[in-house]
Amino acid sequence: MNAKELLILNFEEVRRRSIKVWKNISEEDLFWKPDPQAMTCIEMIRHVLESENIYHHIILHRGTIGDYESPLTGNPFTAVDDELKNAQPFREKFLKMVHSFSLQELEEEYITRKEKNQKRKLGDYLLRVAYHESVHAGQLLSYLRTLNAPRAAIWD
């Protein structure tokens, strides 16, 4: 496998495992949060889905976010399947973009976010997108442990 194939596999595997975690959260626990400052389970799921869309925008504009707002912002929080359905067209566009990059672009193009004092190679930046989702999957597993709720087996 080359670098691009590994990136795509990583995105697919991270999302597959996230969905296992997300769909394992009971309806009654979707709106639970461990403390007043934390996100609820459903808010965290939305955050992950919105963030991928925002990262897509940042990558397309090589680091500039401007006043972009995710089209998912403001939708009512309902159910995991609704969140996935609403985000699917944006996910497809994101993956299509990743497929379009050459190996040379992944290595030589940079994403520069001046407001964050970040300058990363495109390939590195894409890895961070998947890492962000993975971190939140771990947080949700921790939420479920705190609730003594069943947790999905993600290590298959």
Secondary structure, DSSP 4 states (H G I P E B T S, - for coil): --HHHHHHHHHHHHHHHHHHHHHTS-GGGTT--SSTTSPPHHHHHHHHHHHHHHHHHHHHTTT--TT---TTTTPPP--HHHHHHHHHHHHHHHHHHHHH--HHHHHH-EEEEGGGTEEEEHHHHHHHHHHHHHHHHHHHHHHHHHTT--------
